[in-house]
Amino acid sequence: MTCGTCDDINNVLNQMTNYLLAISIAGALLSLITFCMFKDIRTYPIKLICYLCVCIIIGYTAFIAADKGEIPKNHGACIACAVFVHYFLVANFCWTFCIAFNFYQMIVRRNRESQLLEKWYHLFSWGLPMGLMIGVAASSNYGPVGGRGSDATCWITDDLARFLTFFIPGLIIISSNGILFFFIGREIHETLAGAPKSDQRDKKKEFRVYISIYISIGLSWMFGYLMFLVPQEIVITIFLILFTVFTPLQGFFIFLFYCINKKVAGKWAGLFGICLPFCKQIEENFGSSTKNSNNSSNSNSSRSNASRTDSASSASAL
């Protein structure tokens, strides 16, 4: 692969990233609005997802603005933008770990009091980024990087500071998420394997649960870190493409897997039914369908032992 081809690919991916980030911001915003409006479907795991959505909305918005217009040319605005990007991207990492750890507590450890850990999640997810941000700011390492004028972007200017306060924390957290995902996935597979099956439908449900957890805990960032570990240029390009396509769409995938379902659709139909009477019928149809599905699930779960029921309930709550 020639260098000219690499440059062309990088230019296309850079242009694509901003569009995907905008889609992700819209998805995270819609998810946040949905679960803030309808409290009865905002379970504890969903509550943690909402905190992640806040990080996506603010962090990705700042990332888009970091190299736009006059911001890189204005020293104060550039520093402020870099601070927001750094803080909320690290907070994003932290919340993905808290979500992964919470899934581990609910599904693997079957901890029914995992809500008690929320105060520690907040301390970790908002405190660690704050400490790293203060360290970088104290050493005056926020500002424009990568060129001057239109070529510059607002970020951490020092390579060592960037490595210690972004690359290393992200690598540790994403690696930890990968380990937790292995144990969570194994427990879900064993749970569903021991429960009454409905053939292909169960396989689709299991796959959907895996993907929803994968997106929630930010494992697509692995593609970005693998680029630094593999020497082959063609492999690096493949990981770069995968990273550029999947990581910026985190908010969109959260909306897709957590909001595109009959339960949420029924809630929105009920809301619009205040002005549009035909939406009430849609709400009733979705409500009856969801109720029948829950009754069937409860009937199947009652045939399993108690420990597997707890784990299956946690998995289906996703």
HELIX and SHEET records of a PDB file:
HELIX    1   1 CYS A    3  MET A   37  1                                  35    
HELIX    2   2 LYS A   39  ILE A   41  5                                   3    
HELIX    3   3 TYR A   44  ALA A   65  1                                  22    
HELIX    4   4 HIS A   75  PHE A  103  1                                  29    
HELIX    5   5 TYR A  104  VAL A  108  3                                   5    
HELIX    6   6 SER A  114  LEU A  117  5                                   4    
HELIX    7   7 GLU A  118  ALA A  138  1                                  21    
HELIX    8   8 GLY A  149  ASP A  151  5                                   3    
HELIX    9   9 ASP A  159  ARG A  162  1                                   4    
HELIX   10  10 PHE A  163  PHE A  167  3                                   5    
HELIX   11  11 ILE A  168  GLY A  194  1                                  27    
HELIX   12  12 GLN A  200  SER A  216  1                                  17    
HELIX   13  13 TRP A  221  LEU A  226  1                                   6    
HELIX   14  14 GLU A  233  PHE A  246  1                                  14    
HELIX   15  15 GLN A  250  CYS A  259  1                                  10    
HELIX   16  16 LYS A  262  PHE A  272  1                                  11    
HELIX   17  17 PHE A  278  SER A  301  1                                  24    
HELIX   18  18 ALA A  306  SER A  316  1                                  11    
SHEET    1   A 2 TYR A 142  VAL A 145  0                                        
SHEET    2   A 2 THR A 153  ILE A 156 -1                                        
END                                                                             
